[in-house]
Amino acid sequence: MPFYEYLCESCGKDFVLLQSISDKPENTACPYCDQKKAKKIVSQFSSYGSGAACSTGGSAWGGG
């Protein structure tokens, strides 16, 4: 199950929930105020890498 980030339009707090893909935002209650006014927001993500493929400049395939 994926994590989803929400913003409560009632109390203004943001929160993250582990939910099924089939769960709808309009049925999601805020854990702070219990209102069902949660709006799904786009989360930022990052990836982690190391080595030549992640450095700036040069080729990831060793061509330099």
N, CA, C and O of each residue as an XYZ file, in Angstrom:
256
protein
N       0.850     -1.182      0.000
C       0.000      0.000      0.000
C       0.893      1.242      0.000
O       1.917      1.273      0.682
N       0.507      2.255     -0.759
C       1.310      3.481     -0.823
C       0.949      4.484      0.276
O      -0.120      4.416      0.884
N       1.872      5.411      0.507
C       1.626      6.535      1.401
C       1.035      7.683      0.586
O       1.462      7.933     -0.542
N       0.061      8.374      1.154
C      -0.543      9.540      0.516
C      -0.457     10.718      1.471
O      -0.618     10.566      2.681
N      -0.199     11.896      0.912
C      -0.124     13.111      1.707
C      -1.401     13.920      1.496
O      -1.868     14.087      0.369
N      -1.953     14.415      2.596
C      -3.212     15.160      2.564
C      -3.061     16.503      3.266
O      -2.183     16.696      4.107
N      -3.945     17.423      2.892
C      -4.098     18.695      3.582
C      -5.557     18.794      4.005
O      -6.459     18.650      3.179
N      -5.785     19.038      5.283
C      -7.155     19.165      5.781
C      -7.645     20.582      5.517
O      -7.045     21.550      5.985
N      -8.721     20.700      4.778
C      -9.282     22.005      4.473
C     -10.066     22.579      5.648
O     -10.478     23.738      5.603
N     -10.278     21.790      6.693
C     -10.996     22.264      7.867
C     -10.037     22.899      8.887
O     -10.259     24.026      9.329
N      -8.982     22.179      9.256
C      -8.066     22.694     10.281
C      -6.733     23.183      9.710
O      -5.965     23.834     10.419
N      -6.446     22.881      8.439
C      -5.238     23.375      7.793
C      -3.975     22.556      8.027
O      -2.894     22.950      7.590
N      -4.096     21.436      8.700
C      -2.912     20.620      8.965
C      -2.710     19.618      7.831
O      -3.659     19.168      7.189
N      -1.419     19.284      7.608
C      -1.141     18.246      6.629
C      -0.742     16.971      7.347
O      -0.207     17.005      8.455
N      -1.011     15.842      6.698
C      -0.729     14.538      7.301
C      -0.505     13.515      6.206
O      -0.874     13.722      5.050
N       0.105     12.411      6.593
C       0.426     11.322      5.671
C      -0.246     10.059      6.175
O      -0.203      9.759      7.368
N      -0.871      9.316      5.260
C      -1.532      8.060      5.618
C      -1.095      6.942      4.687
O      -0.855      7.169      3.501
N      -0.994      5.761      5.216
C      -0.780      4.552      4.430
C      -2.164      4.032      4.082
O      -2.910      3.600      4.961
N      -2.509      4.073      2.789
C      -3.861      3.702      2.378
C      -3.843      2.824      1.138
O      -2.869      2.789      0.386
N      -4.925      2.132      0.953
C      -5.147      1.369     -0.268
C      -5.354      2.334     -1.424
O      -5.825      3.453     -1.222
N      -5.011      1.917     -2.618
C      -5.202      2.740     -3.810
C      -6.686      3.046     -4.019
O      -7.031      4.096     -4.559
N      -7.552      2.149     -3.601
C      -8.988      2.333     -3.820
C      -9.647      3.290     -2.819
O     -10.800      3.673     -3.015
N      -8.933      3.687     -1.740
C      -9.504      4.640     -0.782
C      -9.640      6.008     -1.428
O      -8.734      6.465     -2.125
N     -10.769      6.661     -1.198
C     -11.039      7.967     -1.802
C     -10.746      9.092     -0.803
O     -11.014      8.954      0.390
N     -10.192     10.209     -1.300
C      -9.899     11.327     -0.399
C     -11.133     11.848      0.339
O     -11.039     12.238      1.503
N     -12.283     11.856     -0.327
C     -13.492     12.382      0.329
C     -13.963     11.517      1.498
O     -14.787     11.960      2.298
N     -13.454     10.294      1.605
C     -13.797      9.417      2.726
C     -12.699      9.392      3.794
O     -12.791      8.647      4.769
N     -11.668     10.206      3.605
C     -10.525     10.223      4.518
C     -10.722     11.289      5.584
O     -10.864     12.473      5.277
N     -10.729     10.859      6.835
C     -10.897     11.786      7.952
C      -9.537     12.270      8.436
O      -8.579     11.501      8.509
N      -9.469     13.543      8.761
C      -8.257     14.140      9.309
C      -7.994     13.555     10.705
O      -8.910     13.504     11.526
N      -6.767     13.117     10.985
C      -6.479     12.568     12.314
C      -6.437     13.629     13.412
O      -6.418     13.282     14.593
N      -6.422     14.917     13.050
C      -6.372     15.998     14.033
C      -7.759     16.502     14.427
O      -8.023     16.744     15.605
N      -8.658     16.663     13.428
C      -9.974     17.236     13.738
C     -11.133     16.301     13.373
O     -12.291     16.638     13.622
N     -10.848     15.159     12.801
C     -11.837     14.139     12.427
C     -12.826     14.575     11.343
O     -13.823     13.890     11.111
N     -12.568     15.689     10.688
C     -13.429     16.130      9.592
C     -13.024     15.420      8.302
O     -11.846     15.137      8.088
N     -13.985     15.139      7.462
C     -13.711     14.497      6.173
C     -13.565     15.558      5.088
O     -14.316     15.582      4.113
N     -12.574     16.439      5.283
C     -12.299     17.503      4.326
C     -10.836     17.451      3.894
O     -10.184     18.482      3.727
N     -10.339     16.241      3.719
C      -8.942     16.053      3.332
C      -8.803     16.161      1.824
O      -9.595     15.603      1.064
N      -7.786     16.886      1.412
C      -7.491     17.042     -0.004
C      -6.125     16.410     -0.267
O      -5.137     16.756      0.381
N      -6.077     15.485     -1.218
C      -4.827     14.824     -1.546
C      -3.907     15.828     -2.224
O      -4.319     16.527     -3.150
N      -2.669     15.900     -1.768
C      -1.715     16.828     -2.366
C      -0.552     16.039     -2.970
O      -0.281     14.901     -2.587
N       0.112     16.669     -3.908
C       1.234     16.025     -4.588
C       2.456     16.102     -3.679
O       2.858     17.186     -3.256
N       3.034     14.960     -3.389
C       4.210     14.891     -2.540
C       5.472     15.011     -3.369
O       5.506     14.627     -4.538
N       6.502     15.547     -2.749
C       7.813     15.547     -3.379
C       8.491     14.245     -3.015
O       8.240     13.671     -1.955
N       9.345     13.790     -3.898
C      10.087     12.589     -3.583
C      11.539     12.798     -3.959
O      11.873     13.709     -4.716
N      12.380     11.966     -3.436
C      13.788     12.026     -3.790
C      14.272     10.611     -4.024
O      13.686      9.643     -3.540
N      15.332     10.515     -4.762
C      15.936      9.211     -4.977
C      17.382      9.279     -4.528
O      17.991     10.349     -4.512
N      17.904      8.168     -4.178
C      19.268      8.102     -3.682
C      20.096      7.306     -4.664
O      19.670      6.253     -5.137
N      21.244      7.794     -4.961
C      22.130      7.072     -5.845
C      23.569      7.380     -5.493
O      23.857      8.322     -4.754
N      24.453      6.589     -6.020
C      25.869      6.833     -5.788
C      26.637      6.364     -7.011
O      26.122      5.608     -7.834
N      27.843      6.810     -7.114
C      28.689      6.367     -8.211
C      28.693      7.332     -9.366
O      28.125      8.421     -9.284
N      29.343      6.926    -10.455
C      29.544      7.785    -11.620
C      28.233      8.200    -12.266
O      28.142      9.306    -12.798
N      27.235      7.365    -12.239
C      25.966      7.682    -12.891
C      25.268      8.861    -12.220
O      24.430      9.514    -12.842
N      25.601      9.143    -10.959
C      24.932     10.204    -10.220
C      25.747     11.487    -10.158
O      25.254     12.499     -9.660
N      26.965     11.472    -10.644
C      27.774     12.673    -10.579
C      27.449     13.583    -11.749
O      26.891     13.139    -12.753
N      27.794     14.846    -11.623
C      27.565     15.773    -12.724
C      28.760     15.727    -13.671
O      29.909     15.626    -13.243
N      28.465     15.804    -14.955
C      29.525     15.767    -15.945
C      29.951     14.356    -16.243
O      29.839     13.477    -15.388
N      30.438     14.123    -17.444
C      30.903     12.795    -17.801
C      29.756     11.884    -18.152
O      28.590     12.244    -17.987
N      30.075     10.742    -18.619
C      29.078      9.774    -19.022
C      28.888      8.712    -17.963
O      29.848      8.301    -17.311
N      27.674      8.271    -17.790
C      27.394      7.204    -16.837
C      27.949      5.871    -17.327
O      28.050      4.919    -16.553
N      28.307      5.798    -18.608
C      28.760      4.548    -19.187
C      30.281      4.491    -19.310
O      30.814      3.611    -19.986
N      30.973      5.408    -18.673
C      32.422      5.338    -18.654
C      33.104      6.049    -19.797
O      34.327      5.976    -19.919
N      32.343      6.745    -20.649
C      32.930      7.425    -21.788
C      33.578      8.752    -21.446
O      34.272      9.336    -22.279
N      33.356      9.247    -20.206
C      34.000     10.415    -19.695
C      33.570     11.682    -20.221
O      34.087     12.724    -19.820
